[in-house]
Amino acid sequence: MKAAVLEATYTPLRLTDLPEPVAGPGEAIVQLKAAALNHRDVWVQKGLYPGMKLPVTPGSDGAGIVHAVGEGVDHTWLGREVILNPSLGWGNNPAHYNPKTFRILGMPEDGTFAEFVRIDAAHLHNKPAHLSWTEAAALPLAGLTAYRALFSRGKLREGDKVLISGVGGGVALFALQFALAHGCDVYVTSGSDEKISRAVALGAKDGISYRLPQWQKELGTKAGLFNVIIDSAAGPGFSKLVDVAGFGGRIVMYGGTLGNLTDIVPAKVFFKQLDIMGTTMGTPEEFHAMLRLVEEKQIRPVIDSVYSLEEIEPALRKMEESRQFGKIVLETGL
């Protein structure tokens, strides 16, 4: 089979011929039709994940057809169209993953930038019928992360006012779509006026550029204060999110691209009774719930661009530069 392999950190992925994987007990082999990129894949390429194991085929998102199953797996899975839950080994506590068992598909295990992938059959899910292969492949990691951030951690309620920072990436756009589907008013920030306009076209009430020195004051005047804020950047600008959070507000962060939190005024946190929390991926139950929401509301992922497996390097560089609006997808076997 063809697979994009990372042999050493800070080197290009190399398209390689590898033996097809074989299903062990409890496992399945999926013939992939499409895979999708996440920022995690760029970080893996740079060796920025703990427990790096090389060589490896990255890729956490995928959709395809069940090609083979191992001992103990229901044979009715064979030939079914599936998407994969990449959140592996979560454990029994819904509050957090088990640090001894948790990992994400695509390192240390070989992932989806290949024609076939091996995965525990418990992580197979029927592909939502209304989604194309590229749309289905775009959903798992970012959709799960957005769902847990909004509903499990952010306690989103119908009618809440929601702010999503840095709109354009997969998680932020799923958060926008999920919150809109739940009957919320959603505002966004971005450094790109074009991305703000595209978010408004998807249903956001409005947006503002975080490049403005006092953007939080302008947004507060325009929109008021927010019940739920979803953030991927952290860094010095996080204190402005505290400013626009309403009393009893929930701020949920799933990334920290701009570095450590600074300049937060504690009094603003405790007088407003704010909850500031982190989140990563999600439980099997949250993955099921996310799929139900997508199917019930007929939500379609926003696709930025589609590349062939041979074009993995330019796809990764586009991801690294955050030039996308929506998910970057690879065709692995159409």
C-alpha atoms as a printed R data frame, in Angstrom:
    type eleno elety resid chain resno       x       y      z
1   ATOM     1    CA   MET     A     1   0.000   0.000  0.000
2   ATOM     2    CA   LYS     A     2   1.000   3.635 -0.416
3   ATOM     3    CA   ALA     A     3   1.644   5.567  2.795
4   ATOM     4    CA   ALA     A     4   3.138   8.966  3.655
5   ATOM     5    CA   VAL     A     5   5.879   8.185  6.175
6   ATOM     6    CA   LEU     A     6   7.761  10.496  8.539
7   ATOM     7    CA   GLU     A     7  11.228   9.000  9.019
8   ATOM     8    CA   ALA     A     8  12.863  11.836 10.990
9   ATOM     9    CA   THR     A     9  11.612  15.066 12.538
10  ATOM    10    CA   TYR     A    10  11.761  18.238 10.443
11  ATOM    11    CA   THR     A    11  11.932  16.188  7.239
12  ATOM    12    CA   PRO     A    12   9.335  15.913  4.466
13  ATOM    13    CA   LEU     A    13   6.934  12.987  4.576
14  ATOM    14    CA   ARG     A    14   7.925  10.411  1.972
15  ATOM    15    CA   LEU     A    15   5.430   8.416 -0.072
16  ATOM    16    CA   THR     A    16   6.430   4.798  0.533
17  ATOM    17    CA   ASP     A    17   5.247   1.307 -0.406
18  ATOM    18    CA   LEU     A    18   4.455  -0.613  2.783
19  ATOM    19    CA   PRO     A    19   2.837  -4.006  3.427
20  ATOM    20    CA   GLU     A    20  -0.888  -3.846  4.073
21  ATOM    21    CA   PRO     A    21  -1.603  -4.012  7.812
22  ATOM    22    CA   VAL     A    22  -3.092  -7.201  9.252
23  ATOM    23    CA   ALA     A    23  -5.948  -7.142 11.751
24  ATOM    24    CA   GLY     A    24  -5.214  -8.588 15.175
25  ATOM    25    CA   PRO     A    25  -7.833  -9.658 17.722
26  ATOM    26    CA   GLY     A    26 -10.439  -6.932 18.179
27  ATOM    27    CA   GLU     A    27  -9.060  -4.892 15.272
28  ATOM    28    CA   ALA     A    28 -10.225  -3.881 11.819
29  ATOM    29    CA   ILE     A    29  -8.504  -2.813  8.607
30  ATOM    30    CA   VAL     A    30 -10.123   0.143  6.847
31  ATOM    31    CA   GLN     A    31  -9.463   0.894  3.203
32  ATOM    32    CA   LEU     A    32  -9.348   4.666  3.372
33  ATOM    33    CA   LYS     A    33 -11.133   6.851  0.872
34  ATOM    34    CA   ALA     A    34 -10.064  10.158  2.399
35  ATOM    35    CA   ALA     A    35  -8.054  11.557  5.295
36  ATOM    36    CA   ALA     A    36  -7.848  15.046  6.764
37  ATOM    37    CA   LEU     A    37  -5.083  17.166  8.249
38  ATOM    38    CA   ASN     A    38  -4.901  18.727 11.698
39  ATOM    39    CA   HIS     A    39  -2.287  21.031 13.241
40  ATOM    40    CA   ARG     A    40  -1.261  17.992 15.241
41  ATOM    41    CA   ASP     A    41   0.269  16.531 12.072
42  ATOM    42    CA   VAL     A    42   2.533  19.571 11.685
43  ATOM    43    CA   TRP     A    43   3.593  19.296 15.330
44  ATOM    44    CA   VAL     A    44   4.340  15.590 14.892
45  ATOM    45    CA   GLN     A    45   6.478  16.406 11.859
46  ATOM    46    CA   LYS     A    46   8.446  18.839 14.012
47  ATOM    47    CA   GLY     A    47   8.826  16.342 16.855
48  ATOM    48    CA   LEU     A    48   6.821  18.507 19.268
49  ATOM    49    CA   TYR     A    49   4.786  15.665 20.759
50  ATOM    50    CA   PRO     A    50   5.925  13.676 23.802
51  ATOM    51    CA   GLY     A    51   6.743  10.038 23.214
52  ATOM    52    CA   MET     A    52   7.717  10.465 19.578
53  ATOM    53    CA   LYS     A    53   8.032   7.141 17.770
54  ATOM    54    CA   LEU     A    54   9.536   7.054 14.293
55  ATOM    55    CA   PRO     A    55   9.135   6.065 11.536
56  ATOM    56    CA   VAL     A    56   5.397   6.678 11.555
57  ATOM    57    CA   THR     A    57   2.530   7.391  9.200
58  ATOM    58    CA   PRO     A    58   0.735  10.454 10.664
59  ATOM    59    CA   GLY     A    59  -2.931  11.303 10.227
60  ATOM    60    CA   SER     A    60  -5.758  11.172 12.756
61  ATOM    61    CA   ASP     A    61  -8.829  11.715 10.568
62  ATOM    62    CA   GLY     A    62 -10.119   9.171  8.094
63  ATOM    63    CA   ALA     A    63 -13.128   7.616  6.393
64  ATOM    64    CA   GLY     A    64 -13.359   4.497  4.287
65  ATOM    65    CA   ILE     A    65 -14.664   0.948  3.909
66  ATOM    66    CA   VAL     A    66 -13.991  -1.894  6.337
67  ATOM    67    CA   HIS     A    67 -11.681  -4.242  4.437
68  ATOM    68    CA   ALA     A    68 -10.927  -6.930  7.042
69  ATOM    69    CA   VAL     A    69 -11.617  -7.726 10.687
70  ATOM    70    CA   GLY     A    70  -9.717  -9.691 13.281
71  ATOM    71    CA   GLU     A    71 -10.759 -12.353 15.731
72  ATOM    72    CA   GLY     A    72 -13.684 -11.371 17.930
73  ATOM    73    CA   VAL     A    73 -14.972  -8.598 15.649
74  ATOM    74    CA   ASP     A    74 -18.513  -8.752 14.271
75  ATOM    75    CA   HIS     A    75 -18.199  -9.711 10.589
76  ATOM    76    CA   THR     A    76 -21.140  -7.491  9.686
77  ATOM    77    CA   TRP     A    77 -18.646  -4.604  9.761
78  ATOM    78    CA   LEU     A    78 -17.097  -5.925  6.543
79  ATOM    79    CA   GLY     A    79 -17.858  -3.667  3.580
80  ATOM    80    CA   ARG     A    80 -19.462  -0.939  5.684
81  ATOM    81    CA   GLU     A    81 -18.735   2.744  5.142
82  ATOM    82    CA   VAL     A    82 -17.169   4.117  8.315
83  ATOM    83    CA   ILE     A    83 -15.429   7.041  9.942
84  ATOM    84    CA   LEU     A    84 -12.854   6.582 12.689
85  ATOM    85    CA   ASN     A    85 -12.774   7.936 16.226
86  ATOM    86    CA   PRO     A    86  -9.088   8.911 16.680
87  ATOM    87    CA   SER     A    87  -9.373   9.367 20.478
88  ATOM    88    CA   LEU     A    88  -7.823   6.105 21.678
89  ATOM    89    CA   GLY     A    89  -7.650   4.682 25.188
90  ATOM    90    CA   TRP     A    90  -9.588   7.454 26.951
91  ATOM    91    CA   GLY     A    91 -10.379   5.379 30.024
92  ATOM    92    CA   ASN     A    92 -13.376   5.266 32.355
93  ATOM    93    CA   ASN     A    93 -13.416   8.809 33.741
94  ATOM    94    CA   PRO     A    94 -15.398  11.248 31.548
95  ATOM    95    CA   ALA     A    95 -13.766  14.206 33.337
96  ATOM    96    CA   HIS     A    96 -10.357  13.507 31.782
97  ATOM    97    CA   TYR     A    97  -8.462  10.895 29.795
98  ATOM    98    CA   ASN     A    98  -6.259   8.269 31.425
99  ATOM    99    CA   PRO     A    99  -2.681   9.566 30.962
100 ATOM   100    CA   LYS     A   100  -1.333   6.004 31.000
101 ATOM   101    CA   THR     A   101  -3.446   4.743 28.104
102 ATOM   102    CA   PHE     A   102  -4.593   7.756 26.077
103 ATOM   103    CA   ARG     A   103  -3.155   8.452 22.643
104 ATOM   104    CA   ILE     A   104  -4.321   9.851 19.332
105 ATOM   105    CA   LEU     A   105  -4.355   7.921 16.070
106 ATOM   106    CA   GLY     A   106  -1.425   8.901 13.869
107 ATOM   107    CA   MET     A   107   1.478   8.661 16.374
108 ATOM   108    CA   PRO     A   108   2.517   6.449 18.036
109 ATOM   109    CA   GLU     A   109   0.238   4.153 15.989
110 ATOM   110    CA   ASP     A   110   0.331   4.547 12.210
111 ATOM   111    CA   GLY     A   111  -2.442   6.834 11.030
112 ATOM   112    CA   THR     A   112  -4.564   7.714  8.049
113 ATOM   113    CA   PHE     A   113  -2.141   9.209  5.518
114 ATOM   114    CA   ALA     A   114  -2.211   5.862  3.733
115 ATOM   115    CA   GLU     A   115  -4.410   3.597  1.660
116 ATOM   116    CA   PHE     A   116  -5.171   1.326  4.646
117 ATOM   117    CA   VAL     A   117  -5.179   1.784  8.425
118 ATOM   118    CA   ARG     A   118  -5.451  -0.647 11.331
119 ATOM   119    CA   ILE     A   119  -7.606   0.376 14.287
120 ATOM   120    CA   ASP     A   120  -9.452  -1.167 17.204
121 ATOM   121    CA   ALA     A   121 -12.924  -2.029 15.950
122 ATOM   122    CA   ALA     A   122 -14.465  -0.173 18.899
123 ATOM   123    CA   HIS     A   123 -13.452   3.034 17.095
124 ATOM   124    CA   LEU     A   124 -15.435   2.295 13.937
125 ATOM   125    CA   HIS     A   125 -18.603   4.332 13.376
126 ATOM   126    CA   ASN     A   126 -21.054   4.333 10.511
127 ATOM   127    CA   LYS     A   127 -20.397   7.197  8.125
128 ATOM   128    CA   PRO     A   128 -23.231   9.747  8.225
129 ATOM   129    CA   ALA     A   129 -25.138   9.082  5.018
130 ATOM   130    CA   HIS     A   130 -25.424  12.737  4.007
131 ATOM   131    CA   LEU     A   131 -21.658  13.276  3.991
132 ATOM   132    CA   SER     A   132 -19.290  12.711  1.088
133 ATOM   133    CA   TRP     A   133 -16.023  10.874  1.715
134 ATOM   134    CA   THR     A   134 -14.090  14.132  1.988
135 ATOM   135    CA   GLU     A   135 -16.673  15.623  4.363
136 ATOM   136    CA   ALA     A   136 -16.721  12.494  6.521
137 ATOM   137    CA   ALA     A   137 -12.923  12.412  6.754
138 ATOM   138    CA   ALA     A   138 -12.926  16.049  7.870
139 ATOM   139    CA   LEU     A   139 -15.148  15.422 10.877
140 ATOM   140    CA   PRO     A   140 -13.566  13.226 13.601
141 ATOM   141    CA   LEU     A   141 -10.798  15.001 15.541
142 ATOM   142    CA   ALA     A   142 -11.950  18.589 15.135
143 ATOM   143    CA   GLY     A   143 -15.622  17.713 15.475
144 ATOM   144    CA   LEU     A   144 -15.034  15.774 18.695
145 ATOM   145    CA   THR     A   145 -12.853  18.540 20.145
146 ATOM   146    CA   ALA     A   146 -15.449  21.207 19.344
147 ATOM   147    CA   TYR     A   147 -18.305  19.129 20.750
148 ATOM   148    CA   ARG     A   148 -16.620  18.510 24.103
149 ATOM   149    CA   ALA     A   149 -15.488  22.141 24.338
150 ATOM   150    CA   LEU     A   150 -18.996  23.472 23.786
151 ATOM   151    CA   PHE     A   151 -21.265  21.002 25.488
152 ATOM   152    CA   SER     A   152 -19.356  18.978 28.094
153 ATOM   153    CA   ARG     A   153 -17.010  21.724 29.256
154 ATOM   154    CA   GLY     A   154 -18.772  24.928 28.175
155 ATOM   155    CA   LYS     A   155 -22.237  23.692 29.269
156 ATOM   156    CA   LEU     A   156 -23.752  25.318 26.197
157 ATOM   157    CA   ARG     A   157 -27.434  26.154 26.465
158 ATOM   158    CA   GLU     A   158 -29.889  27.170 23.789
159 ATOM   159    CA   GLY     A   159 -29.882  30.949 23.452
160 ATOM   160    CA   ASP     A   160 -26.374  31.412 24.832
161 ATOM   161    CA   LYS     A   161 -24.175  34.073 23.289
162 ATOM   162    CA   VAL     A   162 -20.956  32.464 22.054
163 ATOM   163    CA   LEU     A   163 -17.590  33.897 21.005
164 ATOM   164    CA   ILE     A   164 -15.169  31.788 18.962
165 ATOM   165    CA   SER     A   165 -11.645  33.095 18.555
166 ATOM   166    CA   GLY     A   166  -9.460  32.570 15.496
167 ATOM   167    CA   VAL     A   167 -12.183  31.332 13.189
168 ATOM   168    CA   GLY     A   168 -11.007  29.457 10.099
169 ATOM   169    CA   GLY     A   169  -9.524  26.278 11.533
170 ATOM   170    CA   GLY     A   170 -11.445  23.040 11.783
171 ATOM   171    CA   VAL     A   171 -12.315  23.099 15.500
172 ATOM   172    CA   ALA     A   172 -13.393  26.754 15.432
173 ATOM   173    CA   LEU     A   173 -15.649  26.206 12.427
174 ATOM   174    CA   PHE     A   174 -17.248  23.104 13.926
175 ATOM   175    CA   ALA     A   175 -17.823  25.080 17.121
176 ATOM   176    CA   LEU     A   176 -19.530  27.760 15.030
177 ATOM   177    CA   GLN     A   177 -21.711  25.213 13.223
178 ATOM   178    CA   PHE     A   178 -22.604  23.257 16.372
179 ATOM   179    CA   ALA     A   179 -23.482  26.378 18.370
180 ATOM   180    CA   LEU     A   180 -25.664  27.696 15.556
181 ATOM   181    CA   ALA     A   181 -27.412  24.334 15.319
182 ATOM   182    CA   HIS     A   182 -28.086  24.569 19.072
183 ATOM   183    CA   GLY     A   183 -29.874  27.902 18.696
184 ATOM   184    CA   CYS     A   184 -27.102  30.223 19.887
185 ATOM   185    CA   ASP     A   185 -25.930  33.639 18.708
186 ATOM   186    CA   VAL     A   186 -22.311  33.326 17.623
187 ATOM   187    CA   TYR     A   187 -19.628  35.965 17.119
188 ATOM   188    CA   VAL     A   188 -16.076  35.361 15.912
189 ATOM   189    CA   THR     A   189 -12.617  36.897 15.894
190 ATOM   190    CA   SER     A   190  -9.927  36.544 13.253
191 ATOM   191    CA   GLY     A   191  -6.914  38.375 11.899
192 ATOM   192    CA   SER     A   192  -8.487  38.110  8.438
193 ATOM   193    CA   ASP     A   193 -11.463  40.196  7.328
194 ATOM   194    CA   GLU     A   194 -12.129  37.595  4.634
195 ATOM   195    CA   LYS     A   195 -12.434  34.805  7.216
196 ATOM   196    CA   ILE     A   196 -14.792  36.925  9.299
197 ATOM   197    CA   SER     A   197 -16.960  37.549  6.232
198 ATOM   198    CA   ARG     A   198 -17.040  33.840  5.431
199 ATOM   199    CA   ALA     A   199 -17.996  33.022  9.034
200 ATOM   200    CA   VAL     A   200 -20.848  35.539  8.839
201 ATOM   201    CA   ALA     A   201 -21.980  33.874  5.614
202 ATOM   202    CA   LEU     A   202 -22.146  30.590  7.541
203 ATOM   203    CA   GLY     A   203 -24.422  32.176 10.147
204 ATOM   204    CA   ALA     A   204 -22.264  34.091 12.640
205 ATOM   205    CA   LYS     A   205 -23.886  37.314 13.850
206 ATOM   206    CA   ASP     A   206 -20.715  39.343 13.356
207 ATOM   207    CA   GLY     A   207 -16.983  39.337 13.951
208 ATOM   208    CA   ILE     A   208 -14.024  41.532 14.705
209 ATOM   209    CA   SER     A   209 -10.310  41.559 13.937
210 ATOM   210    CA   TYR     A   210  -8.135  40.715 16.917
211 ATOM   211    CA   ARG     A   211  -5.471  42.906 15.324
212 ATOM   212    CA   LEU     A   212  -7.336  45.986 16.548
213 ATOM   213    CA   PRO     A   213  -5.642  47.225 19.758
214 ATOM   214    CA   GLN     A   214  -8.912  47.521 21.692
215 ATOM   215    CA   TRP     A   215 -11.020  44.977 19.845
216 ATOM   216    CA   GLN     A   216 -12.644  43.757 23.048
217 ATOM   217    CA   LYS     A   217 -14.161  47.182 23.749
218 ATOM   218    CA   GLU     A   218 -15.582  47.479 20.249
219 ATOM   219    CA   LEU     A   219 -16.967  43.943 20.385
220 ATOM   220    CA   GLY     A   220 -18.444  44.562 23.833
221 ATOM   221    CA   THR     A   221 -20.228  47.653 22.555
222 ATOM   222    CA   LYS     A   222 -21.508  45.765 19.537
223 ATOM   223    CA   ALA     A   223 -22.479  42.444 21.106
224 ATOM   224    CA   GLY     A   224 -22.439  42.754 24.890
225 ATOM   225    CA   LEU     A   225 -20.933  40.020 27.072
226 ATOM   226    CA   PHE     A   226 -20.660  36.312 26.281
227 ATOM   227    CA   ASN     A   227 -21.873  33.181 28.039
228 ATOM   228    CA   VAL     A   228 -19.395  30.815 26.346
229 ATOM   229    CA   ILE     A   229 -16.013  31.589 24.765
230 ATOM   230    CA   ILE     A   230 -14.029  28.986 22.812
231 ATOM   231    CA   ASP     A   231 -10.322  29.776 22.363
232 ATOM   232    CA   SER     A   232  -7.321  28.118 20.727
233 ATOM   233    CA   ALA     A   233  -4.695  30.836 21.122
234 ATOM   234    CA   ALA     A   234  -4.221  31.710 24.826
235 ATOM   235    CA   GLY     A   235  -1.239  34.106 25.091
236 ATOM   236    CA   PRO     A   236  -1.395  37.778 26.111
237 ATOM   237    CA   GLY     A   237  -4.697  38.352 24.307
238 ATOM   238    CA   PHE     A   238  -6.498  35.940 26.608
239 ATOM   239    CA   SER     A   239  -7.065  38.743 29.118
240 ATOM   240    CA   LYS     A   240  -9.336  40.406 26.551
241 ATOM   241    CA   LEU     A   241 -11.505  37.309 26.498
242 ATOM   242    CA   VAL     A   242 -11.909  37.698 30.250
243 ATOM   243    CA   ASP     A   243 -13.042  41.288 29.604
244 ATOM   244    CA   VAL     A   244 -15.859  40.214 27.255
245 ATOM   245    CA   ALA     A   245 -16.992  37.213 29.318
246 ATOM   246    CA   GLY     A   246 -20.305  37.704 31.076
247 ATOM   247    CA   PHE     A   247 -21.138  36.925 34.699
248 ATOM   248    CA   GLY     A   248 -21.024  33.159 35.180
249 ATOM   249    CA   GLY     A   249 -19.334  32.821 31.801
250 ATOM   250    CA   ARG     A   250 -17.360  29.780 30.684
251 ATOM   251    CA   ILE     A   251 -14.079  30.172 28.788
252 ATOM   252    CA   VAL     A   252 -12.815  26.936 27.247
253 ATOM   253    CA   MET     A   253  -9.366  26.653 25.669
254 ATOM   254    CA   TYR     A   254  -8.239  23.786 23.465
255 ATOM   255    CA   GLY     A   255  -4.907  25.210 22.291
256 ATOM   256    CA   GLY     A   256  -2.164  27.663 23.120
257 ATOM   257    CA   THR     A   257  -0.604  28.833 19.883
258 ATOM   258    CA   LEU     A   258   0.262  32.284 21.301
259 ATOM   259    CA   GLY     A   259   1.898  31.026 24.481
260 ATOM   260    CA   ASN     A   260   1.314  31.442 28.199
261 ATOM   261    CA   LEU     A   261  -1.501  33.407 29.793
262 ATOM   262    CA   THR     A   262  -0.444  36.859 30.987
263 ATOM   263    CA   ASP     A   263  -2.003  40.034 32.357
264 ATOM   264    CA   ILE     A   264  -5.198  38.441 33.641
265 ATOM   265    CA   VAL     A   265  -6.734  40.536 36.413
266 ATOM   266    CA   PRO     A   266  -7.845  38.023 39.071
267 ATOM   267    CA   ALA     A   267 -10.643  40.262 40.303
268 ATOM   268    CA   LYS     A   268 -12.312  40.112 36.900
269 ATOM   269    CA   VAL     A   269 -12.337  36.330 37.148
270 ATOM   270    CA   PHE     A   270 -13.666  35.962 40.663
271 ATOM   271    CA   PHE     A   271 -16.120  38.872 40.670
272 ATOM   272    CA   LYS     A   272 -17.635  37.605 37.426
273 ATOM   273    CA   GLN     A   273 -17.657  34.024 38.787
274 ATOM   274    CA   LEU     A   274 -15.946  32.831 35.598
275 ATOM   275    CA   ASP     A   275 -15.023  29.255 34.792
276 ATOM   276    CA   ILE     A   276 -11.762  29.000 32.819
277 ATOM   277    CA   MET     A   277 -11.010  25.476 31.695
278 ATOM   278    CA   GLY     A   278  -9.085  23.358 29.242
279 ATOM   279    CA   THR     A   279 -10.182  20.509 26.999
280 ATOM   280    CA   THR     A   280  -8.617  17.922 24.700
281 ATOM   281    CA   MET     A   281 -10.370  15.495 22.349
282 ATOM   282    CA   GLY     A   282 -13.262  13.613 24.012
283 ATOM   283    CA   THR     A   283 -14.829  10.387 25.225
284 ATOM   284    CA   PRO     A   284 -16.422   7.623 23.112
285 ATOM   285    CA   GLU     A   285 -19.813   8.799 24.345
286 ATOM   286    CA   GLU     A   286 -19.071  12.359 23.188
287 ATOM   287    CA   PHE     A   287 -18.064  11.040 19.768
288 ATOM   288    CA   HIS     A   288 -21.434   9.265 19.507
289 ATOM   289    CA   ALA     A   289 -23.237  12.429 20.599
290 ATOM   290    CA   MET     A   290 -21.298  14.539 18.100
291 ATOM   291    CA   LEU     A   291 -22.315  12.183 15.274
292 ATOM   292    CA   ARG     A   292 -25.958  12.343 16.364
293 ATOM   293    CA   LEU     A   293 -25.864  16.138 16.244
294 ATOM   294    CA   VAL     A   294 -24.261  16.124 12.794
295 ATOM   295    CA   GLU     A   295 -26.857  13.689 11.470
296 ATOM   296    CA   GLU     A   296 -29.896  15.296 13.097
297 ATOM   297    CA   LYS     A   297 -28.958  18.794 11.946
298 ATOM   298    CA   GLN     A   298 -27.481  17.616  8.607
299 ATOM   299    CA   ILE     A   299 -24.285  19.553  9.322
300 ATOM   300    CA   ARG     A   300 -21.648  19.476  6.586
301 ATOM   301    CA   PRO     A   301 -17.989  20.190  7.383
302 ATOM   302    CA   VAL     A   302 -16.427  23.181  5.650
303 ATOM   303    CA   ILE     A   303 -13.775  21.924  3.222
304 ATOM   304    CA   ASP     A   304 -10.979  24.326  2.343
305 ATOM   305    CA   SER     A   305  -9.124  22.236 -0.224
306 ATOM   306    CA   VAL     A   306  -8.512  18.680 -1.373
307 ATOM   307    CA   TYR     A   307  -5.092  17.220 -2.217
308 ATOM   308    CA   SER     A   308  -3.877  13.841 -3.376
309 ATOM   309    CA   LEU     A   309  -1.805  11.675 -1.043
310 ATOM   310    CA   GLU     A   310   1.206  12.525 -3.192
311 ATOM   311    CA   GLU     A   311   0.653  16.201 -2.361
312 ATOM   312    CA   ILE     A   312   0.952  15.739  1.399
313 ATOM   313    CA   GLU     A   313   3.840  18.202  1.773
314 ATOM   314    CA   PRO     A   314   2.134  21.261  0.206
315 ATOM   315    CA   ALA     A   315  -0.983  20.357  2.194
316 ATOM   316    CA   LEU     A   316   1.027  20.349  5.437
317 ATOM   317    CA   ARG     A   317   2.671  23.664  4.612
318 ATOM   318    CA   LYS     A   318  -0.718  25.274  4.014
319 ATOM   319    CA   MET     A   319  -1.847  23.945  7.382
320 ATOM   320    CA   GLU     A   320   1.329  25.230  9.059
321 ATOM   321    CA   GLU     A   321   0.750  28.727  7.692
322 ATOM   322    CA   SER     A   322  -2.924  28.765  8.783
323 ATOM   323    CA   ARG     A   323  -4.030  29.835  5.327
324 ATOM   324    CA   GLN     A   324  -7.047  27.552  5.313
325 ATOM   325    CA   PHE     A   325 -10.714  28.238  6.000
326 ATOM   326    CA   GLY     A   326 -12.046  24.821  6.877
327 ATOM   327    CA   LYS     A   327 -10.495  21.401  6.641
328 ATOM   328    CA   ILE     A   328  -7.661  20.329  4.352
329 ATOM   329    CA   VAL     A   329  -8.412  16.845  3.018
330 ATOM   330    CA   LEU     A   330  -6.370  14.150  1.265
331 ATOM   331    CA   GLU     A   331  -7.871  11.758 -1.265
332 ATOM   332    CA   THR     A   332  -6.300   8.444 -0.330
333 ATOM   333    CA   GLY     A   333  -8.263   5.965 -2.407
334 ATOM   334    CA   LEU     A   334 -11.191   7.413 -4.358
